[in-house]
Amino acid sequence: MSIDSLRRSARATVSGFPQGFWWLWLSTLVNRTGAFVLTFLSLYLTQELGHSAWFAGLVVALHGLGGVAGSPLGGLLTDRWGRRPTMVTMHLAAAACSAALAVVTSAWAIATAVLLMGVAMQAVRPSINATIADMVPAHDVRRAYALNYWALNLGFAIASIAGGAAAFLGYRTLFVVDAVATVLCAVIVFLRLPETRPQAAVDKRGEPVAEEKVSMLTVLRDAPFRTLVLLNLLVCLVFTAPWIGLPLTMAGEGLPPSSYGMVIAVNGIVIVGFQLLVNKLTDKRSPVLLLTLSALLFAFGTGATALAGSSVAFAATVIVWTVGEMIHVPTNAAATARLAPEHARGRYQGVMGMSWAVAGFVAPVAAGAIVGGPGPDVLWTATAAIGVLAAVGYYTRLRKALADEDTRDTPDTPETPDTRDAARDTPDTRAGAAEQASVSA
């Protein structure tokens, strides 16, 4: 492939988005560039404050537990209050928690600050995802989510390198820098990002049309979306397990901690270096096939960990499931946006985000218990089986529902008021269609 063709490909990958999307992209990059707290929190608690490793693990788990509550809260606020107010408020709340960690020293205060930080950080994500779905044409939504995910990982890579180099200044200084970066992110959103919450629908006389009220219970009754959430939970369990199980497995093979650092760095390097290429290769592909493929890559990558015995072999397994991650994250977010009614995008994204948070809380505990009990081979066999189960679920349970959404969102189809009204089906009617598709599949 020539330099010119690569340049054209890169231009096509990033073209066609409104200015507001790039301000949101920049805010994500700035926010993650200062993301030091979770990276260095366990070292701060054990090395500087003298707490036990058990307490450090508990505090990190509290961050995930806060996310379980924060995600639906953020979704509710996103729909009722607005995208931009939710983002600004939750960014500032997260910044306050980061700053508090630089000051407080008691165990209870630290645990509370981390728990509230988990709430705030997870609560902001539904508003970000809903904003992207609001401002980007439906046929470009997956590409937009992929670019935003690339910014997130690029920023995190910068934070990891810069944080490690600046750790000599003290952990508290890093927490303050984290708070400043998060405040700067909030300022960018407040000054440059427009509010994108859809206006209330009106009839031909200009009178407001009463929209169907969507509660969290309504969202959970949406059968296709409920299936998507449950399958995403399975994939998230597989995705999260290596972050605890991999270092323990490598230690059991006699490899030093430095080897794990180099192996897990492959994840960020691959995402930063190849996310745009993967996005180009998967653009316009069937979402159900992409989700199925990503689940199989997770299954194969984590399952092969049981056969690895060297740093190179472990790194190869990380590459496999990282490719699955690059395919899965934007595709899943786009599928969520497609299944959600316009006026309930925040709630749908909030429920989906809750599946990530639950996995972030459950998987580390389960992975540690399995490695310490039956052994690492059992863990990697289980993750492979769960990944395959998720792949089968995507292909058999969501094939019709996501295919219908694809047809509805095709940009070549002329849109009229009648087709728009027909496209705006309710969760209940979509549920019935998907259940019939599931039976026929």
N, C-alpha and C positions, 0 to 999 in steps of 0.2 A: 504494500500500500504506500503511495507516494505521500510526500509532505503536504501537497495541495489537497489530496483527498482526505487526509487526517484533519487538515484545517477546516475543510468544508463540513466534515462530520462533526467536529467540535462546535462549529457555528450553528449547525442544525440542532444540536442537542440543547443549546442555551438560548435559542432564538424564539421569538413569538410570545414572550411573557410580558405582562404589564409592568410598569415601573414599581407599583406597590409590591409585587412579588419579590423584586430584588432588594427592596428595603427590608422586607421580612427575612429574606435570605441573609442579608448582612447582619440583622439583629441576632439571628441564630448563630452565625459565625462568631460574633463578638461575645455572645453569652457563653458559648462553649470554649472559647479561647481562654476564658478565666475560670474554667470549671476545675478547681483544685480540691474542693472539700472532700468528695467521696474518694478521690484518688489517694489522698494522703491522710484521711481521717484515722484509719486503723493504726498507722505508724505514730500519729500524734497522740492517740489515746494510750498506746502501749509504751512508746519510747520516752515521750516527754512528760505525760501525766502519770505514768506508772500503773495504768489499769491492766487487767488481765486480758488475754486474747479472747476469752469467753465474753467479756463485757464489750470488747470492740466488735465482735461478731453480732452481738445483740443490738448494739447501736446501729450498725449498718442495716440489720434486718428491720429496725424501726423505720428507717427511711423508706424501705419498700412498703411497710405496713401503712405509712402515711399516704403513699401513693394510691393504695386501694381506696381510701376515702377521698383523696384529692381529685382523682380522675372523674368520677360522676359529679362531684361538686363543680369542677371546672366546666363540664359539659352543660350543666344546668345554668350556670352563670353566663356562659357563652351565648345561649339562646335567649335568655331573659334580659340580660344586662347589656350584652354586646360583646363583640370580639375584642376590640381594642381596650375597653375598660378592664376586661378580665385579664388580658395579657399584662397591661401596665401594673395592675394591682398585685397580681401574683408574682411578677418579676420583682417588684419592690419588697414583697413579703419574703421571698427567697433571699434577697440581698440582706434584709434585716436579720434573718437567721444566720447567714454566713458571718455577718459582723458580730453577732452575739457569740458565736463559737470562738472568736478571737479574744473574748473578754471573760466568759464564764469558765469556771473550773470544776464545779461540783458535778457529780455523776448525774443527778436528777436534771440539772439545768442543761447539760449537754444532751442527754437523751431527749428532753423536750424540744430543744432547738432542732435536732436532727429529724425528729418526728414531724414537726411543723414544716421543716424544709421539704420533706417528702411530699406533704400535702400540697405545698405551693408549687413545687417544680412539676408535679404531675398534673396539677389543675390547669397549668398554662397550655398544655399540649392539645387538648380539644379545641381551644380557640385558634391555635396556629393551624391545625389541620382543617378546621372549618373555614378559616380565612382563605387558605389555598383553594379549597373547593369552590368558594364564592367567587373568587376573582379570575380563576383560570378556566378556559373552556374545557368541557368534560373530556374531550379526546386528548387533552394534554395534561390532565390531572396527575396521572401516574408519573409522567416525566418530571412534573413539578415536585412531587413528593420525593423522587429520587435525587433531584438537585438539592433539596433542603436537607435530606439525610446525608448527602455528601458534605454539605457545609457543617453539619453537626459533627461528623467524624473528622473533618479537617481541623475544626476548632479544637476538638478533644485531643488530636495528635499534637497540635501546637501546645496545648495546655500541659500535656504529659511531659514533653521535652522541656518546656520553659519552667514548669514547676520543679522538675528534678534538678535543673541547673540552679534555680533560685532557692532551693530548700535551705541553703546555708543561712538565708536571712531569717529563718524561723517559720514554723508552721502558721503561727498567728498572722504573720505578714501575708502569707499566701491566702488565708481566709479573707483578709481585708481586700486584697486584690480581686478575689472572687466576687465580693460584694460590690466593688466599684464597677467591674465588668458587667454585672447583672443590672446595676442602675443605669449604666450607659445603654444597655440593650433596651431598657424600659423607655429611656429618653428617645431613642430612635423610633420606637413604636409610636410613642405619643406625638412626636413632631412630624413624622413622615408617612405613617401608615394610615390610610383612610379606614373608616368603619365600613365593613362589608356585609353586615347582617342584612339579609333580604328584606325589602319593604313588604308590608302587608299587602296581600292581593286585593284588587278592586274589581268590581263588576263593570258592565258597560256604562253604567250611570256614574261611575266614579266612587261608588259606595264601597267601604271595606267589606271584604268577604270573610266570614268567620272561618278560620282555619281549624282543622281537627286538632284538638289538644293532644299532645304527646307527652306522656309521663315516662318515667323509667320503666314502669311496669308494661306500658305499651311497647316500648323498645324491645323488652325481653320477650314479648309475645310475637314479635316479628320473626317467623320461623326461619327464613333464609339468613337473616342477620344473626339470630341466635346460634345457628349452626356455624356461621363464619367466626363468631366469637369463641365458641367452644373449640373449634379446630385451631384457631390462633393460639388459644391457651395451651394446647398440646405442643404446638411448634415452639412456643415460648419456653415451655419446660425443657425441651430438648436444647434450645439455644442457650439457656441460662446455665444448664448443668456443667458445661466445660469450665466456666469461670471459677467453680469450686473444685470440681472433680479432676480437671486436667492437672493443676499443680500438685495435687495429692497423688495422682497416678504417676506423674513424672518423678516425684520424690521416691515413690515406691520402687521405681526402676533404678534408683541410685543417681539420678541426675541432679545437679545443684540448682538452687533457686534462680541463678542467673540464666540458666538454660530456659526456664519457664518464661522469664522476662523477654528473651529473644523470640521464643515461639509465639507467645500471645501478641507480640508486637506485629507479627505477620498479619493479624486481623485488621489492624488499622492501616497498615501499609497497602494491603490489597484493596481496601475500600477507597482510600484516598487516591490510589493510582489507577484504579480500574472501574470505579463506579460509573463514570460517564460512558465508558466503552460498553459495559454490561447494559446500561440503560439504552444505548443505541441499538444493541443487538436484540433486545427484548421489546423495543417499542412497537406498539400496535399488535402485539401477540395476545392470544386469548388469556384473560386473567386466570381462568380456572386451570389452564395448562401450566401457567407460570407458578401458581400456588402449589400445584401438584409437584412440579419439578423442584421447587424450593424445599418442600417437605422431604422429598427423596434425597436431596443433597444434604440436608441436615441429618437424615437417617444414616446415609452412607458415611458422611464425614465423622460423626460422633461414634458410630459403630466401629469404624476402622481404628479408632483409638485403642481398642482392646488388643489390636495386633501390632501396634507400634512399640518400638523399643529404643529408638534413638531420637535425638532432637530433630533431625531431618524428617524422620517419619511422622513425628508429632506435628511438625510444621505443615507437612503435606495434608494431614487431616484437617488442620485449621483452615487451610486454603479452600478445601472442599466445602465446609459448612459456611465459610465466609461468603462464597459465591451464592449459596442459598440465602444467606442474610440479605445480600444486595438485591436479590430478586424479590424476596418475600416482603420486606418492609414497605417499599413504595406500592407494591401491588395490593397488599392488604389494606393500606390506607386508602388507596383509590377505590377499592371494592366497597369499603365502608362508606365513602362519600357517595358512591353511586346508589347504594341501597337506602340511604337516608333521605327523607323528605327535606326540602330546602330549609324549612323553618325549624327542623329538629336536628340539624347536622351536629351541633354541639353535643347534644345528649347521646347521639349514636357514637361519636368519636370518644366521648367520655366512657361509655360502657366498654368500647373496644380497648381503650387505654387501661381500664381496670383489669383486663385479662393479662396485660403485660405486667402490671403491678403485682397481681396475685402470683404469677410465675416467679417474679423477682423475689418474693418473700418465701414461697414454698420450695422452689428448686434448690437453692443453696442448702437449706436444712436437710432436704431429702438426699441430695448428692453426698453431703458429708456423712450422713448416717449410713448410706449404702456402702460407700468406700470404706468406712470404719467398721462395717459389719460384714455383709456377704463378700465384699471386695469390689475393686474397680471394674472387673470384667462384667459383673452383674449390672453395674450402672450403665456401661456402654451398650450392652445387649438390650437393656430396657429402653434407652434413648433411641436405638435403631428401630425397635418395635413400635414405639410411640410415633416416630417420624413416618414410618410406613403406614400406620393406621391413619395418621392425618392426611397423607397423600391419597389414600383410598377414599377417605371422607370427602376431600375436596372434589375429586373426580366424579364420585357417585351422587353426592348430596347437593352440590352447588352448580353442577354443569348447566342445568336449565336456567336457574335463577340468574346467574352471571351472564349467560348467553343472551337472555332477554334484555338485561341492562346494556350489554354491548350494542345490540341492535337499536335500542332506544337512544343511545348516545352517539351513534355514528354521525360525523359532521356532514356527510354528503346528503343526508336525508333532510329535505326542506322542512322547516319548523313552522307550523301554523298554530293559532290559538287552540284549534281543535286537537292537534297532535300533542300540544303541551299539556292540555287538560287530561288527555288520555294517558300521557306518560306519568302524570302525577298520581300514581296509584297509592293506595294506603298500605300501611304495614300489613293489615289483615288480608287484603286481597293478594299481596305478594306472598304472604305466608301460605295461602291456599294453593297458589300456583306452584310454589316450591315443594310443598308436601306431595302434590300430585306427581311432580317431576321425580321426587325421591322414590316414590313407589314404582314409577315406570322404569327408573334406572336400576 
